[in-house]
């Protein structure tokens, strides 16, 4: 079973220089490593060509974002299993072996996420992905090992079994190439953020499984491309959450979106007083963008089956505020 490790890069020369050595060191030679470049102008591709001769380069003419950048790049990758790997991830020994073994033994498993730990605090889970992701009713994501800003230490509490999860983190995302192409890849409307959750949701609606594998471990810098304090990230997160709910949710969409609006109004007021007007206005902008694309989203909804209930918790925010602490979820 051949693996293609695909790194999407945009002006990430310093990150490539820092993290590619661990990938080459810990990845068996029979697998291929690709860098898909989103029109960088920082000489990062020249650096890769001159420094890592075994890496295959797919150059794009401009920055197409995460979703379309990967779609264009992966159209040229033929390996049976693909690993989408951020340029800010450090891998470890045997990081591919147990995951490829799991794909061999579990024919219905389409996506697998390894254990995601924080590069700057390696005893703790990473904000993005942690030990596997879930959604609440209103599309707010959370993870085993991370709920909002509360992050657990890794005490092997999620190592008991390789469990079903709802979504896998796009920073290190193993997927069957055939399934990626069957699903027409990422929804390019998203540009960046939550496109991997949308893809996982669509995959689960087709009856496939998404899994977490604790035997594979990687370290992620997190927010190396777009910082949490950037209002653009707030805009993309809220808009793309609405896109996902509209496209994929089961049941009465009108009532779900009305409830979501009320939740988001509360959150936007919190953002106004804690993060400032730019983040508050980013949420308003997200809603305008959502309604601008509503016809396209409804067309997808009407043409595709929505088989699964996507949540176990109604509101992770209210659960979190009520508990005032993290519990294993």
Buried (B, 14 or more C-beta within 10 A) or exposed (E): EEBBBBBBBBBBBBBBBBBBEBBBEBBEEEBBBBBBBBBBEBEBBEBBEEEBEEBBEBEBEEBBBBBBBBBBBBEEBEBEBBBBBBBBBBBBEEBBEBBBEBBEEEEEBBBBBBBBBBBEEEEBBBBBBBBBBBBBBBBBBBBBBBBEEBBBEBEEBBEEEBBEBBBBBBBBBBBBBEBBEBBEBBBBBBBBBBBBBBBBBBBBBBEBBBBBBBBBBBBBBBBBBEEEEBBBBBBBBBBBBBBBBBBBBEEEBEEBBEBBEEBBEEBBEEBBEEBEEBBBBBBEBBBEBBEEBEEEBEEBBEEEEBEBEBBEBEBBBEBBEEEEEBEEB
